[in-house]
Amino acid sequence: MGIGRFDSLLLLSFGGPEGPDDVMPFLRNVTKGRGVPDERLAVVAEQYAVFGGKSPINGLNRDLLDSIEEELSDRGHDLPTFWGNRNWHPFLSDALKALQSEGYKSTVCLVTSAFSSYSGCRQYHEDLAVASLEVPRPPEIQRVRVFWNHPDFLGTAAELLTESRVKANLSKNTPVLHTAHSLPVSMAATSDYEAQLNEAAQIVNELAGMEGPCEVVFQSRSGPPSVPWLEPSIDDRLQELAADGLSEVLVHPLGFIADHMEVLFDLDTQAAAVAEQCGMTMVRTPTVGAHPRFVSMMVDLVEEAAGLRDDRPALGVSGPRPDTCLLDCCPAPSRPGR
């Protein structure tokens, strides 16, 4: 049983509400310690109400974990799997308690975040450390490396971009807007987040055989308007492209691996409405989700961390990230009053 020194696997994700009664408690968890009043959270809750008060993210994670289990089995690996979230059930602390109670000692961890930033990388390390303090004799946990430039992540994204373009009968010269979650500028400054996104966008366009312009735009910003966040926003850019006379655009959610709320609302609902108002045809490509090539990559990363693979493939000029992040990698940004 196991893979190398690992006797178990943990899928670690963000979490999301599974019904209307979960929405406000979930949003309070997400914004804990930031002093965000319920009045502002209620505005966000209205977005969940559009989809029945339920986020698809937990269901998508179940699908991903099922696919990972199947791939492990197909390769002859017997590796028990667990799942924990940062902000909603099943919580990470509950997953660690289950691992400990069942006697597991060494766990490999897959995080559903491809790019490096405090919220997408370092904070998950902190979550693991805090949750481990709540469990006596917790298992040793090692994350796999950040996979933003892995050939099979970017290759899967390029396949889906090509399929979407062909299905919509669009030209290879169609502009591509690669979207990612916006961050406060102070947080982005402590990581390679922007550089990784820009390089990844170019690689995906090249792999997909696109010949038109491409750029990275941002979505899903929150917080007070006085705090600068990464720009341009996708809504502003759509309006600018329409003003320049462009009538078609491909929107690729590069910064996300699943079609969760920030994709369904911010892109399929909000950005799509902006494009329609501007008279533009907007085609949104799928995220990698549980695509077989992406799932295969996830298991490759597990084997890599277990020492069963010598290759550490990466596209572009940045090279593969280390399995263990450096101590100064993606530090938390300074906030006023600290």
Buried (B, 14 or more C-beta within 10 A) or exposed (E): EBBBEBBBBBBBBBBBBBEEEBBBEBBEBBBEEEEBEEEBBEEBBEBBEEBEBBBBBBBBBEBBBEBBBBBBEEBEBEBBBBBBBBBBBBBBBBBBBBBBEEEBBBBBBBBBBBBBBBBBBBBBBEBBEEBBEEBEEBBEBBBBBBBBBBBBBBBBBBBBBBEBBEEBEBEEEBBBBBBBBBBBBBBBEBBBBBEBBBBBBBBBBBBBEBEBEBBBBBBBBBBEEEEEBBEBBBBEBBBEBBEEEBEBBBBBBBBBBBBBBBBBBBBBBBBBEBBEEBEBBBBBBBBBBBBEBBBBBBBBBBBBBBEEEEEBEBBBEBEBBEBEBEEEBBEBBEEEEE
